[in-house]
Amino acid sequence: MADMPATNPAVFHFVMIKPTHYDDDGYPIQWLRSAIPSNTLACLNALAEDARRREVLGSGVRIELHTYDETNRRVRPDKIIRMIRESGGTALIGMVGVQSNQFPRAVDLAQPFLKAGLPVSIGGFHVSGCLAMLPNLPEDIRRAQEMGISLFAGEAEDRRLDTVLRDAFEGKLAPLYNYMDNLPALAGEPPPILPRKHVARTSGSLSSIDLGRGCPYQCSFCTIINVQGRKSRIRSADDLERIVRENYAEGIKRFFITDDNFARNSDWEALFDRLIEMRIGEGMNIGFTIQVDTLCHKIPNFIEKAAQAGVRRAFIGLENINPDNLIAAKKRQNKITEYREMLQKWRDNGAITYAGYIIGFPADTKESIKRDIEIIKRELPLDILEFFVLTPLPGSEDHQKLDRDGVWMDPDMNKYDLNHRVSHHGKMSDTEWEEAYRSAWLTFYTPDHIDTIIKRVCANERGRPSTTMSTILWFYLMILYEGVHPLEGGALRLKYRRDRRPGMPRELPGVFHARYVAQTARKVVGYLRVYLRTKKLLDAALKSPDRWTYSDLAIAPPQADEFEALDLYHETTGGEAALARKRRDDEIRERVHAKAAEAAE
C-alpha cells in the first residue's frame, strides 16, 4: 500500500467479486440479466455486513462494502483501484466462491489489484476441493500463491471472516487460511442477502438461500461431499423466516434454495411448515426452487408440503437411466424403478420438473445416449432435461483418482464448466463424446417433443403452461444460439473488447463491434422465430378441445403391466437387474405384511 495516498487511514474497503469465466472466444460470459444469483456472494456479503455492525476493525474504522457479480456486471479493476485511491485507507479484494472454471478469470482479475499494491484473496470450491483431495497443490494454485494471492479454504462463518479482515487491515494477510477440517454450524449465522440492485440484475428478480450444506451420499463425480462434508449442517426455521422477510421487504419474492439435496435436510418439515404459515397464513406471495434426490417421494408428505410451501420448480439429480452407469459413479441411491412415480407425484402437485443428465459414463456410446433420451421422452413426464458432460472436477473422487494415476486431464481449468470435454472416454473417441453431448440437447428439444411437453402441462389442472414454455425456451435458446450451458445463460449477451482473455489477440474496434452487433441481431431474429413457433404450439394446446383429456405413455396412470411394457426397464442389462431387485423387494414386503397381519389376528 506504499504507493497509495493514506488520506484517510480509517477507511477499509472490502471488495467482493464473484468472477465469471471465459467463453470459447475468450470473452467473459456476461449478460444484461443473468439467470441465477450467487448465493456465496450473498452469504459473504451478509457476514461482512455483520462484521461491520460489530466494528471488528475498531470503532474508528469505517468499513465500505462493494459487491460485484461478474455474470451481470462488468468488473473494471482500474475504476475500483481509482475509487480506493481517492478515498484512501486500506482494502481487501476478495474473489468469492470461485469454482474451477472461474479460477483462471479470478487470477486474471487479481493481477491489476496486485500491481496496485492491493491484497487479494481467493476462496471457493476450486481451492477448497484441491486442498481436500490432492496430496499436492496443482500448478495453477501454486502460481497464484507465488503472485502473492492469499487462499481461503472452507467456509467463512463462525466469524472466520473477521480474522481475514483484521489481517488485511493490518497488512499481514496470510498466504493460506485453511478451515477444511472444521466446518461451521449454520444456525444463527447472518442470513444471506444481496442489495436489491444486485437481484434486479437477474431474470425474474430471483434471490438465493442455502438452508443446509453437506450430503450423505458418495457420488464419485461430486465435489460437495468433499468440500461441504457428508453431514448435513442446517439453518433453523427462524433463520429461514428472517431470510425471507428481509428479502421480501426489498421486493424479492422468488428464491432458489441452493442446498444440493433439500430432501436430506432433517428439518425439512419444520422449514416447510414455517413457509406454509407465511405463504398461506399471512398471504405472502413467495415461490421457491429446490433441489432433491430421486427418492424424495418416499418421504411421507414431503412433496405435498413442498407444494403448499410454494415450491414451483424441483431440480432432480436423475443423472442417467442406466443403473450400470449409476453404480459405476457410486450413485446407488438412484432407483430407476422409482423415477416414474416420483415425477408423476411432482406433476400432480403442480411443480415444473427439471432433471440433470450426465453424458459420458463408462457404458455410454453415441447410440446408447440417443436411445436413452428417446426412452425418457416417451416414458418419463419430465418438463426440462439438462445435460452435463461427465467432468472430473477438482475436489471430486473422479479427479483425485485420475490425478493419482497420472491420467490426462485438460490443464485449462476454464473448460471445467460441465459443458466441455476435459478427459478421454473408454468407448467413445473425443469427437464422438463431444458430438453425443451436443446431440443430446437437440434430440430432447425437438419441436415435436416441445409440443408434447406443452400438451402434457396444459392437460394438468395444476400445471403452469406459460411458465413451462418460457423455461423450455430459456434452455433451448441458450444451446441453440449462445453456445453456453443454460445455467450460465442470461438475457442479452454482453461483450467488451478489452476484457478478452490474456494471451488471445485483442480484436480491432471496428471488427469487434461489427461482429458483436451482427451476432446480436441474428440472435434476436432467431429468438423471435423460435418464440413465435413455440407460442403457436402453446396457443393451440390451450384451445384444443381435448386439452383436458390429452394423455400419453409418460403421464398415463400406472398400469398393471407397466414394468413388463416399458423400455426403461428392458433396454439395458442394468435395467433388467433393477426390475428384478424391485420384484424381490416387493415380495419381501408382501411376506412381511402378511406375517404382520397374521400375527395381528
Protein Blocks (a to p, Z undefined) as FASTA:
>chain_A
ZZpccfblmbccddddddddddfkopacddfbdfbdcfklmmmmmmmmmmmmnopnojkb
ccddddddfkloccdfklmmmmmmmngpjdddddehiafklmmmmmmmmmmmmmnopacd
dedjklmmmmmmpcbdcfklmmmmmnopacdedjfehhlmmmmmmmmmnopacfbdcfkl
occdfehpacddddfklmmmpghiiadddfbgcdfbfcfkbmklmmnopadcdddfklmm
mmmmmmmmnopabdcdfbfblmlpmklmmmmmmmmmmmmmnopacdddddddfklmmpgh
klmmmmmnopabdcddfkpacfklmmmnopakbcfklmmmmmmmmmmnopacdddddehi
fklcfklmmmmmmmmmmmpccfbdcdddddddehiaklmmmmmnopacdfblklmnopac
fbdcfkbcfklmmmmmmmmmmmmmgfklmmmmmmmmmmpmkbcfklmmmmmmmmmmmmmm
nopafklgcehiaddfklpcehiacddfklmmmmmmmmmmmmmmmmmmmmmmmmmmmmmm
mmpmklmmgccfklgccdfklmmmpmklmmpmklmmmmmmmmmmmmmmmmmmmmmmmmmZ
Z
